[in-house]
Amino acid sequence: MSLVAWCQAAVEAQLPHVCEKGTLRIHALHSCPRPVCSLYPLAHVHPTDARADEAVPTWQEHVIVTAAYRSQDAWRLAYALELSTRVDTAHRRPHRRPAPHLPPARSLTSTLTAAALHYFLVHDHWTTPIDHISLHVLARAQDAYLFPSSHQHPNKRVLSDAALIRWWQTCLSHVALSVQARAFYIIPGYTRLDSHAIVPLHPAKDSAVSRAQWQYGHPYHVADVPLPLHPCSWEHRHAATRSEALAARVVPTMIPVFPDDPKGRFVNEQAATAHEPGASMKPIPRAASLAHREAMAERQALECLSIDGFWERMGFRQECCSGNAVGIFVLSTTRQGSAAPSPPPKARPCSLPHPMLEDLLLKHMMQDACVWHDPSEAATCTQRLFDAMDRAIQRKGGGDAAPYADVTLPAISTDVLERAPTHPPAHAPPSPASVRILPVKKKARRS
């Protein structure tokens, strides 16, 4: 099943409560897989052995999921998810009907996000055999990530840092329950008890957050979690062997470095301390090249810091202690597989070259010229994006148009709305008893 069909089925299974009938159009664009070494740049470098080991590339696939909504006149982009970088919403989305006694329904943003992430956590959807999958999410509150100026519209709800962390935990709880994944979260600078003000420690027992069994902390100390890098024979000119550098459970081999990533910037800064005057390092053989000696020194600097110490120092970073909390979530799922080498991943249908997909996102969505807070300008930008996606697929994707799926969102019927405020369900929790607080009266001073 394709990603578009998967998201379409998820929305149809959990339709949101909307005020007026409309149509939702879902697009999904993929880039061709390409090998990159930036995810674990120093994993293959041995800190003291100068033997030249080839870097183990990780395969990167850029994915963009968008959703546009049309009620009467024109399409307007309402949602965008860029894996593995950003997720954002525009102001133009189906207006939810606020009624206290309507059947519970998840928001459209939560449904689409959980569906897209769930798709990639299912092992059967990968073109190559996968034994272990880790999903990393960084929750950092911003006014706008993908839609410039969209926060200027009053209908867009910008969450605070604490509310965003709670939203991501609830959204990822549904994903973790669907694939039986182990769930970890950590808020740098907060202990488990200190994080109680942001994430409740004892939610309702029947909630998704409680059933997901979240563990506070990072998953890199769990012994049965396999190492992220698995070198195969086709990735090397010679027979691949697991070297001591790749087998060590240290910061360079366990913590990935993503684009625009606070922990990635900390990894790079910690590695740069190897080049500071007075840095004490183990003797490095002179037989290696200058670039390899520098990489060995950076690997030594990172190995001097334990993984627990890394997360402890992350709490003192400006991005984590400047008044805003940052949440880091990791879902991990493993299945028993064979150790036989797998072929390189294949490109999905209608995949685009990586630079073309990035250029499409920057030019038609993230430029300041794209005015997303104005309804008429948003309709123009959306149509311009649709045309650009179709042209890109025709030129490089091998198709006639970008793959999409339409979902009809029905409005809540009038009779249901009329009965909802007056007929609460039988399982509704009782309203809390009113509590009167008496002010404390101080005794008057006697003269």
Secondary structure, DSSP 8 states (H G I E B T S, - for coil): --HHHHHHHHHHHS---BSS-EEEEEEEEEB--EEESSSSTTTT--SS---------EEE--EEEEEEEESSS--EEEEEEEETTEEEE-S-S--B---TTS-----HHHHHHHHHHHHHHSGGGSSS--SEEEEEEEE---S-SSSTTGGGSTT-----HHHHHHHHHHHHHHHHHHHT-EEEEE-TT--TTGGGGTS-SS--TTSHHHHTT-EES-GGG-TTS--S----GGGSSS-----HHHHS-SHHHHS---TT-HHHHHHHHHHHGGGSTT-------TTS-HHHHHHHHHHHHHHTS-HHHHHHHHTTSHHHHSS---EEEEEEEE-----S--------TT-B-HHHHHHHHIIIIISTT---SSHHHHHHHHHHHHHHHHHHIIIIISSSS--EEEEEE-B--HHHHHHTTT---TT--------------------
